[in-house]
Structures are given as C-alpha cells and as structure tokens.
Amino acid sequence: MNTLGAIYLESAIKRFLTYKVLGDMTFAQLDEKDFYYTPGESSNSIAVIIQHMHGNMISRWTNFLTEDGEKPGRNRDEEFSPPTCSREQLLGLWEAGWRCLIDTLRSLKPEDLEKTITIRHEPLIAIDAINRQLAHYPHHVGQIVYIGKMILDQNWKSLSIPKGSSREFNKMMQDKHGR
C-alpha cells in the first residue's frame, strides 16, 4: 500500500490544485463587484462560496489526523452570510484555505491513508475523507466558474478547450505526447 498510497497522495494534490487554478483563473477575469453578484435569491455569490470553502478547509484539514474535522469554533452558518470584506481579503481566505489543505496532504504518509479520522463525529478512513473533499471542492469551484461566466458572458475567456476547438486541441496533445 505504501507505494500506491504515495501515488494516491501525489494524484490527490495534483487534482486539488487543478481546481484551485480554475478558481484563480476565474478571479483574474472578475472585477471586485463581481465577487458579490448573486444570481438569485437562493443562490450564493462567489464571495460567499469563498467564505464557505475557507471555513470548511480550515476546519477539515487543521489537525486532520487528530481532531474532528468539524472544529468547535467553526460557524458554518456565518460562512453563508453576505461578506463585508474586500476582494483582497477574500483572496487571502481562498489562499489560506488551499494552503491548509495542500500542506496537510503533503505532510501525510502513505500509511496515514488507512487511519480512521472523524468528521462531525462520524468515523471515516482518511482516504475516504480526502475523496469526500475531492468531490466537495470541485462542486464549489464549478459554481464559481459558472457565476463568472454568467457575469462576463461574451467577455469570458475559456478555462478549457474553447467551443469548436476540440479537434485542434486533440491534435496538439497527440503531437505533444507523440502518440
């Protein structure tokens, strides 16, 4: 399991960072006011999503192996309140959350993946807890990207293969990898 565990941890870090970059690339296209745009009454703004992700990341990944992932000091409901902080402060929260996550994953050893941790008192194998967040965070990053696309509409710069460019992209990848 040790070799496979090391490969898994490296892969998980790579996947998490892929989603962080999508968020970063979205933020780079937005004005400060865009962070606070709410698509509908029951929807969250990008700022609220950042607050929530930060709260979740700090709670889940601080002392990951030794403390419950739902820290007593976390106020999840407050994360969904309209923020009063600036874009710069929001990006600071974004970076702090991701740093906590990535630093924790980098500190884990392959044998840690089989340890039991808890989230809200529920026991989980560490690898399952990691997979749980690999599903949770991309969900929210997708919301961020979609809101960014709504706001910018025709001015949106694609973060992946632009419409109508799949054939050219596949050819470039084939040439790059020699297959």
C-alpha positions as CSV (number, residue, x, y, z in Angstrom):
1,M,0.0,0.0,0.0
2,N,2.9,2.4,0.6
3,T,3.9,2.9,-3.0
4,L,0.2,3.1,-4.1
5,G,-0.5,5.4,-1.1
6,A,2.3,7.7,-2.2
7,I,1.0,7.8,-5.8
8,Y,-2.5,8.4,-4.5
9,L,-1.4,11.4,-2.3
10,E,0.5,12.9,-5.2
11,S,-2.5,12.4,-7.5
12,A,-4.9,14.0,-4.9
13,I,-2.7,17.0,-4.5
14,K,-2.5,17.4,-8.3
15,R,-6.3,17.2,-8.7
16,F,-7.0,19.6,-5.9
17,L,-4.5,22.1,-7.4
18,T,-6.2,21.8,-10.8
19,Y,-9.4,23.1,-9.2
20,K,-7.7,25.8,-7.3
21,V,-6.2,27.1,-10.6
22,L,-9.7,27.2,-12.2
23,G,-10.8,29.4,-9.4
24,D,-7.7,31.6,-9.7
25,M,-8.2,32.0,-13.4
26,T,-11.8,32.9,-12.9
27,F,-10.9,35.5,-10.2
28,A,-8.4,37.1,-12.5
29,Q,-11.2,37.9,-15.0
30,L,-13.5,39.5,-12.5
31,D,-13.9,43.0,-11.0
32,E,-14.3,43.5,-7.3
33,K,-18.1,44.0,-7.6
34,D,-18.4,40.6,-9.4
35,F,-17.4,38.7,-6.3
36,Y,-20.6,39.9,-4.6
37,Y,-23.1,39.3,-7.5
38,T,-25.8,36.8,-6.5
39,P,-27.6,35.1,-9.4
40,G,-30.8,34.6,-7.5
41,E,-32.4,35.0,-4.0
42,S,-31.5,31.4,-3.0
43,S,-28.0,31.5,-4.7
44,N,-24.6,32.3,-3.2
45,S,-22.2,34.9,-4.5
46,I,-18.6,34.0,-5.3
47,A,-17.6,35.8,-2.1
48,V,-19.9,33.6,0.0
49,I,-18.6,30.4,-1.7
50,I,-15.1,31.5,-0.9
51,Q,-16.0,32.1,2.7
52,H,-17.6,28.7,2.9
53,M,-14.7,26.9,1.3
54,H,-12.3,28.6,3.6
55,G,-14.2,27.7,6.7
56,N,-14.5,24.1,5.5
57,M,-10.9,23.8,4.5
58,I,-9.5,25.2,7.8
59,S,-11.9,23.0,9.8
60,R,-11.3,19.8,7.9
61,W,-7.6,20.0,7.4
62,T,-6.2,21.5,10.6
63,N,-5.0,18.6,12.7
64,F,-6.6,16.2,10.2
65,L,-5.4,13.0,11.8
66,T,-6.0,14.0,15.4
67,E,-9.1,16.2,15.7
68,D,-12.7,16.0,14.4
69,G,-12.9,17.7,11.0
70,E,-15.8,19.9,12.3
71,K,-14.0,22.2,14.7
72,P,-16.0,23.6,17.7
73,G,-15.1,27.1,16.7
74,R,-16.4,26.9,13.1
75,N,-19.6,28.8,12.4
76,R,-20.7,27.3,9.2
77,D,-24.0,29.3,9.1
78,E,-22.0,32.5,9.3
79,E,-20.0,31.4,6.2
80,F,-23.2,31.9,4.2
81,S,-23.8,35.5,5.3
82,P,-23.0,38.3,2.9
83,P,-19.4,39.2,3.4
84,T,-18.2,42.6,4.3
85,C,-14.6,42.1,3.3
86,S,-12.7,43.2,0.2
87,R,-11.7,41.2,-2.8
88,E,-8.2,41.2,-1.5
89,Q,-9.3,39.8,1.8
90,L,-11.5,37.2,0.1
91,L,-8.5,36.1,-2.0
92,G,-6.5,35.9,1.3
93,L,-9.1,33.5,2.7
94,W,-9.0,31.5,-0.6
95,E,-5.2,31.1,-0.4
96,A,-5.2,30.3,3.4
97,G,-7.8,27.5,2.9
98,W,-5.9,25.9,0.0
99,R,-2.6,26.3,1.8
100,C,-4.0,24.4,4.8
101,L,-5.3,21.6,2.6
102,I,-2.2,21.2,0.5
103,D,0.2,21.5,3.4
104,T,-1.8,18.8,5.3
105,L,-1.8,16.5,2.3
106,R,1.9,16.9,1.8
107,S,2.5,16.0,5.4
108,L,0.7,12.7,5.2
109,K,2.5,9.4,4.8
110,P,1.0,6.6,2.8
111,E,0.2,4.6,5.9
112,D,-1.9,7.6,7.2
113,L,-4.5,6.9,4.5
114,E,-5.7,3.8,6.4
115,K,-6.2,5.7,9.7
116,T,-9.6,6.5,11.0
117,I,-10.5,10.2,11.3
118,T,-13.8,11.8,12.2
119,I,-15.9,14.5,10.7
120,R,-18.9,15.5,12.8
121,H,-18.2,12.5,15.0
122,E,-18.6,10.1,12.0
123,P,-15.6,7.8,11.6
124,L,-14.0,7.7,8.2
125,I,-10.9,6.2,6.7
126,A,-8.6,9.0,5.8
127,I,-8.6,8.2,2.1
128,D,-12.4,8.4,2.1
129,A,-12.3,11.8,3.9
130,I,-9.9,13.0,1.2
131,N,-12.1,11.7,-1.6
132,R,-15.1,13.4,0.1
133,Q,-13.4,16.7,-0.3
134,L,-12.3,15.9,-3.8
135,A,-16.0,15.8,-4.6
136,H,-16.9,18.8,-2.4
137,Y,-14.4,21.4,-3.5
138,P,-14.8,20.9,-7.3
139,H,-18.5,21.3,-6.9
140,H,-18.0,24.8,-5.4
141,V,-15.3,25.7,-7.9
142,G,-17.7,24.8,-10.7
143,Q,-20.2,27.2,-9.1
144,I,-17.6,29.9,-9.0
145,V,-16.7,29.4,-12.7
146,Y,-20.3,29.3,-13.8
147,I,-21.1,32.5,-12.0
148,G,-18.0,34.1,-13.6
149,K,-19.2,33.0,-17.0
150,M,-22.7,34.4,-16.3
151,I,-21.3,37.8,-15.3
152,L,-18.8,38.1,-18.2
153,D,-20.9,36.4,-20.9
154,Q,-19.2,37.2,-24.2
155,N,-16.1,38.6,-22.5
156,W,-15.4,35.3,-20.7
157,K,-12.1,33.7,-21.5
158,S,-12.4,30.0,-21.6
159,L,-10.5,28.0,-19.0
160,S,-10.6,24.8,-21.0
161,I,-10.9,23.9,-24.7
162,P,-13.0,26.7,-26.4
163,K,-16.1,25.6,-28.2
164,G,-15.3,24.3,-31.7
165,S,-11.6,23.7,-30.9
166,S,-11.6,20.1,-29.8
167,R,-10.0,18.7,-33.0
168,E,-7.1,21.2,-32.9
169,F,-6.6,20.6,-29.2
170,N,-6.6,16.8,-29.6
171,K,-4.1,17.1,-32.4
172,M,-1.8,19.3,-30.3
173,M,-1.9,16.8,-27.4
174,Q,-1.2,14.0,-29.8
175,D,1.8,15.9,-31.2
176,K,3.0,16.8,-27.7
177,H,2.8,13.2,-26.4
178,G,3.9,11.5,-29.6
179,R,1.0,9.1,-29.8
